Amino acid sequence: MFATVAIGRCVRHLARLTHHGGSALPGKVVERIDPGFLARTLSQLPYGVVLVSGTNGKTTTTRMVASMLSDLGLRVFTNPTGSNFTRGVVSALLTEVSLTGKLNADIAVLELDEAYAVHFVKQVKPRYSLLLNVMRDQLDRFGEIDNTARLLGHVAEATTGTVVLNREDPRIAALVGKVPHDTAVRYFGLAKALKHYFPTDDEMNAELTGAAKIAGHAETAATAAGNAGDTEQAQPGQMPANEHCADVTLVEVRDHAATFLMDGHNHDTAVKLEGVYNLYNAAAALALVRAVAADVPQTAMRSDADALIKAVSGVTPAFGRGEVIEVNGSPVELLLVKNPMGFRLSLASFAPEGCDTMIAINDEYADGRDMSWLWDVDFTSLRTAGVAMVSGVRAWDMALRLGYEEVPVAKVDTDFEHAVTEFVTANPGKPKHMYCTYTAMLKARAVLGHITEVSDAGVGR
């Protein structure tokens, strides 16, 4: 074990010195020389592993769960950089274990890519899993979304304690059939009045094509939710009776505030998170944390509703996911976009009026090579304010898409560093939105790091 940790840390140090290999390289090396390191190290944890996966919201929700469990009294290990392959988890472990391999934590909260989650559960059986949603994303990697659901089904099958499912996503709700008989199931959900904010992938396709909603999946979801059993007491006039199977329900959203229904009672809280989608992620995180709390002695972890709500109110955005960086008096908000639903929700959550907007689209492996999904995003909300700058490897494709939507574009610049610098330094004091694919977001943070102070996300520059 000593040799494994020492070699891994040496590789990490060299990678940072040479700016080569990113956050996952040390993990890749350790996986090669010591394949049992991951399972052996995580087996020390008294409360096991929480696995978070799904198409959208993994990084932010993982951050929420880890932050809340820590605030409530547990020592938490997590992979905070968004490097969500198994080697990324190993790399994160190398920063936390002692040279003898001791991990000073009670529980691990890990974000895993949908495909790599399958590899992870072959080595480590999670005690808890949180499965968020299934949307079209990186079709060149995952294929159609039923395949993504199949991958997440392996996670549900491998979970030993509690699986938390999204009641409103038909493909996720249907995974209840994959859960072992001795594993508990909980749900998070939405009040009916909020469901229009979060259409399923089928509903979004129907909206785009004029086709009818796929009835089979809708029926499957209703059946799965109906069989889950009531975990809440209904409040008069709150929601229809069949909506009460969710352990946590998001019932109202406001500016930096939300209301969650738990055990038949509404709980209002202010939040530091940006975007309506992150409030739904907060409902998911609350449901997972409640599942953990049910298994942990109260002497080790506070679990009353007031403590839970206070914990969720203090969570801050993950890097690049609504993160705000100040430049010359301008708040520059970095907004990760990587699929039609994510882009759609971001545009709906951040009004363009009174702000400068930049869109940066790359097509590297981590972004997905296939950018055809841009044609499934409605950009009409940008028509009035326009887009100040378009950049990235696929800048001209993005500009063409905006042109078809009659959105004025002030400038297209494929020199990424120059484009970011010009955009953030123009119009000092004016708020700015930067919509970026994953690698573009990392590069934007690197450029901003030469202009102003940017926190170290641990992924290199």
C-alpha positions in Angstrom: 0.0 0.0 0.0 2.8 2.4 0.9 4.4 2.0 -2.6 1.0 2.5 -4.3 0.3 5.7 -2.5 3.8 7.0 -3.0 3.9 6.3 -6.7 0.4 7.8 -7.2 1.4 11.0 -5.4 4.6 11.3 -7.4 2.7 11.0 -10.6 0.2 13.6 -9.5 3.0 16.0 -8.5 4.7 15.6 -11.9 1.4 16.0 -13.8 0.8 19.3 -12.1 4.3 20.5 -12.7 4.2 19.7 -16.4 0.4 20.6 -16.8 0.0 17.2 -18.4 -2.6 14.5 -17.8 -5.2 16.3 -15.7 -6.7 15.1 -12.5 -7.2 11.4 -13.6 -3.6 10.5 -14.6 -2.4 9.4 -11.1 -5.5 7.2 -10.9 -4.9 5.6 -14.2 -1.3 4.7 -13.2 -2.5 3.3 -9.8 -5.3 1.2 -11.5 -2.6 -0.4 -13.6 -0.1 -1.2 -10.8 -2.6 -2.0 -8.0 -6.0 -3.0 -9.3 -7.4 -3.7 -5.8 -6.6 -0.2 -4.4 -10.0 1.2 -5.0 -12.1 -1.5 -3.4 -9.6 -2.1 -0.5 -9.5 1.6 0.4 -13.3 2.2 0.3 -14.0 -1.0 2.3 -12.7 0.9 5.4 -15.8 3.2 5.5 -18.2 2.4 8.3 -21.2 3.8 6.3 -20.1 2.7 2.9 -20.4 4.4 -0.5 -23.0 6.8 -2.0 -23.0 6.6 -5.8 -24.5 9.5 -7.7 -25.2 9.1 -11.5 -27.4 10.2 -14.3 -27.2 12.5 -17.3 -27.6 15.9 -15.8 -26.7 17.3 -12.3 -24.2 14.7 -11.1 -21.5 17.1 -10.0 -23.7 19.6 -8.3 -25.8 17.0 -6.6 -22.7 15.1 -5.4 -21.4 18.4 -3.9 -24.8 18.9 -2.2 -24.9 15.5 -0.7 -21.3 15.6 0.5 -21.7 19.1 1.9 -24.9 18.3 3.7 -23.6 15.0 5.3 -20.5 16.9 6.4 -22.6 19.7 8.0 -24.7 17.1 9.7 -21.8 15.5 11.4 -20.2 12.8 9.2 -16.6 12.8 7.8 -17.1 12.6 4.1 -14.7 11.6 1.2 -15.8 12.8 -2.3 -14.4 13.4 -5.8 -15.1 17.1 -6.1 -13.5 17.9 -9.5 -16.1 16.2 -11.7 -13.5 13.7 -12.8 -16.1 10.9 -12.8 -14.4 7.9 -14.2 -13.1 5.2 -11.8 -9.5 6.5 -12.2 -10.8 10.0 -11.2 -12.0 8.5 -7.9 -8.7 6.8 -7.4 -6.9 10.1 -8.0 -9.1 11.8 -5.4 -8.3 9.0 -2.9 -4.6 9.6 -3.3 -5.0 13.1 -2.0 -6.8 11.9 1.2 -5.3 8.6 2.3 -2.2 8.3 4.5 0.9 6.6 3.2 -0.3 3.4 4.9 -3.6 3.7 3.0 -5.8 4.9 5.9 -8.8 6.9 4.8 -10.1 9.2 7.5 -13.8 9.3 6.6 -17.1 7.8 7.6 -18.7 7.7 4.1 -17.8 8.3 0.5 -20.0 10.3 -1.9 -19.0 9.7 -5.4 -20.1 11.0 -8.8 -19.7 8.4 -11.6 -20.2 8.7 -15.3 -23.1 6.5 -16.4 -20.8 4.1 -18.3 -18.0 4.0 -15.7 -20.5 3.5 -12.9 -20.9 0.0 -14.3 -17.2 -0.7 -14.0 -17.2 0.8 -10.5 -20.0 -1.4 -9.1 -18.1 -4.5 -10.3 -15.4 -3.5 -7.8 -17.4 -1.7 -5.1 -21.0 -2.4 -4.2 -22.5 1.0 -3.2 -24.6 1.1 0.0 -26.6 4.0 -1.5 -27.2 5.1 -5.0 -29.0 8.2 -6.3 -30.1 8.0 -10.0 -31.1 11.4 -11.3 -32.3 11.3 -14.9 -31.8 9.9 -18.4 -31.5 12.4 -21.3 -29.8 12.4 -24.7 -26.1 13.1 -24.0 -23.0 12.2 -25.9 -24.8 9.9 -28.4 -21.4 8.9 -29.8 -20.6 7.3 -26.4 -23.9 6.2 -25.0 -26.1 5.7 -28.0 -29.8 6.1 -27.4 -31.1 6.9 -24.0 -32.6 3.4 -23.4 -29.0 2.2 -23.3 -28.1 4.8 -20.7 -31.0 3.6 -18.6 -29.7 0.1 -19.0 -26.3 1.1 -17.7 -27.9 2.8 -14.6 -29.9 -0.4 -14.1 -26.6 -2.1 -13.2 -26.1 0.4 -10.5 -29.6 -0.2 -9.1 -28.9 -4.0 -9.1 -25.6 -3.6 -7.2 -26.9 -1.3 -4.5 -27.1 -3.0 -1.1 -28.9 -0.4 1.1 -31.1 2.2 -0.5 -31.7 3.3 -4.1 -33.1 6.8 -4.6 -35.0 7.3 -7.9 -36.4 10.3 -9.8 -40.2 9.7 -9.7 -40.7 12.1 -12.7 -38.3 10.4 -15.1 -40.0 7.3 -16.6 -36.8 5.5 -17.4 -35.4 6.1 -13.9 -38.7 5.3 -12.1 -38.8 2.0 -14.0 -35.5 0.9 -12.5 -37.4 0.0 -9.4 -37.8 -3.4 -11.1 -34.0 -3.8 -11.0 -33.6 -3.2 -7.3 -32.8 -6.3 -5.2 -35.7 -7.3 -2.8 -33.7 -6.6 0.3 -32.7 -3.1 -0.9 -34.9 -0.1 0.0 -36.3 2.3 -2.6 -37.0 6.0 -2.1 -38.1 8.7 -4.5 -37.7 12.4 -5.0 -40.3 14.3 -7.1 -42.0 17.5 -8.3 -45.3 19.1 -7.5 -47.5 19.0 -10.5 -47.3 22.7 -11.0 -43.5 22.5 -11.6 -43.4 19.6 -14.0 -43.4 21.9 -17.1 -39.9 23.1 -16.0 -38.6 19.5 -16.3 -40.0 17.7 -19.4 -38.8 14.2 -19.9 -36.7 13.4 -23.0 -39.8 12.0 -24.7 -41.8 15.1 -23.9 -39.1 17.3 -25.2 -38.9 15.3 -28.4 -42.7 15.4 -28.7 -42.5 19.2 -28.3 -39.9 19.5 -31.1 -41.6 17.1 -33.5 -45.2 17.5 -32.7 -45.4 13.8 -31.9 -47.5 12.4 -29.1 -45.9 11.6 -25.8 -44.7 8.0 -25.6 -47.4 6.4 -23.6 -45.6 3.2 -22.7 -42.9 4.9 -20.7 -45.4 7.3 -19.0 -47.5 4.3 -17.9 -44.4 2.5 -16.6 -43.5 5.6 -14.5 -47.0 5.9 -13.1 -47.0 2.2 -12.2 -43.6 2.4 -10.6 -44.5 5.5 -8.6 -47.8 4.1 -7.6 -46.2 0.9 -6.3 -43.7 2.8 -4.2 -46.0 3.3 -1.3 -46.9 6.5 0.5 -44.0 8.0 2.5 -45.7 11.3 3.2 -49.0 12.5 4.7 -51.1 14.5 2.3 -51.9 18.1 3.0 -55.3 19.3 2.0 -55.2 20.8 -1.5 -51.5 20.2 -1.8 -51.3 17.6 -4.6 -53.3 14.7 -6.0 -53.2 11.6 -3.9 -51.0 9.7 -6.3 -48.3 12.3 -6.0 -47.4 11.5 -2.4 -45.0 8.6 -2.8 -41.9 10.9 -2.9 -39.8 11.1 0.2 -38.9 14.7 -0.8 -41.0 16.8 -3.2 -40.0 20.2 -4.6 -43.3 22.1 -4.4 -42.3 25.8 -5.0 -39.3 27.7 -6.5 -38.6 31.4 -6.0 -35.5 33.6 -6.5 -32.8 31.9 -4.5 -35.5 30.2 -2.4 -37.5 26.9 -2.5 -40.1 24.9 -0.6 -39.7 21.2 0.0 -42.4 18.8 1.2 -41.2 16.2 3.6 -43.3 13.9 5.8 -46.4 16.0 5.0 -44.9 19.4 6.0 -43.7 22.2 3.8 -40.2 23.5 4.6 -39.1 26.9 3.2 -35.5 27.9 2.7 -33.2 30.4 1.1 -30.5 28.8 -1.2 -27.2 29.9 -2.6 -27.7 27.8 -5.7 -28.4 29.2 -9.1 -31.1 27.9 -11.5 -34.3 26.1 -11.1 -32.7 22.8 -12.0 -30.4 23.0 -9.0 -33.4 23.3 -6.7 -34.6 19.9 -8.1 -31.1 18.5 -7.6 -31.5 19.8 -4.0 -34.7 17.7 -3.6 -32.7 14.6 -4.8 -29.9 15.4 -2.4 -32.3 15.7 0.5 -33.9 12.4 -0.3 -30.5 10.7 -0.3 -29.3 12.3 2.9 -32.5 11.3 4.6 -31.8 7.7 3.5 -28.4 7.8 5.1 -29.7 9.5 8.2 -32.2 6.6 8.7 -29.2 4.2 9.0 -26.8 6.3 11.1 -27.2 6.7 14.9 -28.4 10.1 15.9 -25.3 10.4 18.1 -23.2 10.4 14.9 -25.4 12.5 12.6 -28.1 15.1 13.1 -31.1 14.3 11.0 -34.1 16.4 12.0 -35.9 18.4 9.3 -34.6 21.8 10.5 -31.0 20.6 10.4 -31.5 19.1 6.9 -33.0 22.3 5.5 -30.2 24.4 7.1 -27.7 22.2 5.5 -29.2 22.5 2.0 -29.4 26.3 2.4 -25.6 26.5 2.8 -24.6 24.6 -0.3 -22.7 26.7 -3.0 -22.5 25.9 -6.7 -19.9 23.4 -8.0 -17.2 24.9 -10.2 -18.5 25.8 -13.6 -22.1 25.1 -12.7 -23.4 28.5 -11.9 -20.1 29.5 -10.4 -19.6 33.3 -10.3 -16.2 34.8 -10.9 -15.6 38.6 -10.5 -13.8 40.3 -13.3 -13.4 44.1 -13.3 -16.5 44.5 -11.3 -18.5 42.2 -13.5 -20.0 39.0 -12.2 -19.1 36.3 -14.8 -21.3 33.3 -14.4 -20.0 30.0 -15.8 -22.8 27.7 -17.0 -22.0 24.2 -18.1 -24.1 22.9 -21.1 -23.7 19.5 -22.6 -27.1 18.3 -23.9 -30.4 19.7 -25.1 -32.1 19.6 -21.7 -29.2 21.1 -19.8 -28.9 24.0 -22.2 -32.7 24.5 -22.2 -32.9 24.7 -18.4 -29.9 27.1 -18.2 -31.5 29.5 -20.7 -34.8 29.3 -18.8 -33.1 30.0 -15.5 -30.9 33.0 -16.5 -32.6 35.9 -18.1 -30.4 37.5 -20.8 -31.7 41.0 -20.4 -29.1 43.4 -18.9 -26.3 40.8 -19.4 -23.7 40.0 -22.0 -23.8 36.5 -23.3 -21.0 34.2 -24.6 -21.4 30.7 -25.9 -18.3 28.4 -26.2 -18.7 25.0 -27.9 -16.0 22.3 -28.0 -16.3 18.8 -29.4 -13.5 17.0 -27.5 -14.1 13.5 -26.0 -15.3 14.9 -22.7 -17.9 17.1 -24.5 -19.1 14.5 -26.9 -18.1 14.5 -30.6 -21.7 14.8 -31.9 -22.9 18.4 -31.7 -26.1 17.9 -33.6 -28.0 18.2 -30.3 -27.6 22.0 -30.6 -30.4 22.0 -33.1 -32.8 20.7 -30.4 -32.2 23.7 -28.2 -34.6 26.7 -28.4 -32.5 29.8 -28.5 -35.3 32.3 -29.1 -34.9 33.8 -25.6 -31.6 35.3 -26.8 -33.1 37.2 -29.8 -33.7 40.5 -28.1 -30.4 40.7 -26.2 -28.3 38.9 -28.7 -25.0 37.0 -28.1 -21.8 39.1 -27.7 -19.3 36.4 -28.4 -19.2 32.8 -29.8 -16.1 30.7 -29.6 -14.7 27.2 -29.2 -13.8 24.5 -31.7 -17.4 24.5 -33.1 -17.9 28.3 -32.9 -19.1 28.5 -36.5 -21.6 25.7 -36.1 -23.0 27.5 -33.1 -23.1 30.8 -34.9 -25.0 29.1 -37.8 -27.5 27.6 -35.3 -28.1 31.0 -33.8 -28.5 32.5 -37.3 -31.3 30.1 -38.1 -32.9 31.2 -34.8 -32.5 34.9 -35.8 -30.3 35.6 -32.8 -27.9 38.4 -33.5 -24.2 37.5 -32.9 -21.8 40.4 -32.4 -18.6 38.4 -32.9 -17.3 34.9 -33.6 -13.6 34.3 -32.6 -12.0 30.8 -32.7 -9.0 32.1 -30.7 -10.4 30.9 -27.4 -8.1 32.8 -25.0 -8.5 36.0 -27.0 -12.3 35.6 -27.1 -12.7 35.0 -23.4 -10.4 37.8 -22.5 -12.2 40.3 -24.8 -15.6 39.2 -23.6 -15.0 39.4 -19.8 -13.1 42.7 -19.9 -15.7 44.5 -22.1 -18.4 46.6 -20.5 -16.9 46.6 -16.9 -19.6 46.1 -14.3 -22.1 44.5 -16.6 -23.1 40.9 -15.6 -22.0 38.2 -18.0 -23.2 34.7 -18.8 -20.8 32.1 -20.3 -22.5 29.0 -21.6 -19.7 26.4 -22.1 -19.3 22.7 -22.9 -17.2 20.8 -20.4 -13.7 21.3 -21.9 -14.5 24.9 -22.9 -15.5 25.6 -19.3 -12.2 24.2 -18.0 -10.3 26.3 -20.5 -12.4 29.4 -19.7 -11.5 29.0 -16.0 -7.8 28.7 -17.0 -8.0 32.0 -19.0 -9.9 33.7 -16.2 -7.2 32.5 -13.8 -4.7 34.8 -15.7 -7.0 37.8 -15.2 -8.4 37.4 -11.7 -8.5 35.0 -8.8 -10.1 31.7 -9.6 -10.4 28.9 -7.0 -8.4 25.7 -7.8 -10.9 23.0 -8.9 -8.1 20.4 -8.9 -8.3 19.7 -12.6 -5.3 21.7 -13.7 -4.9 24.6 -16.1 
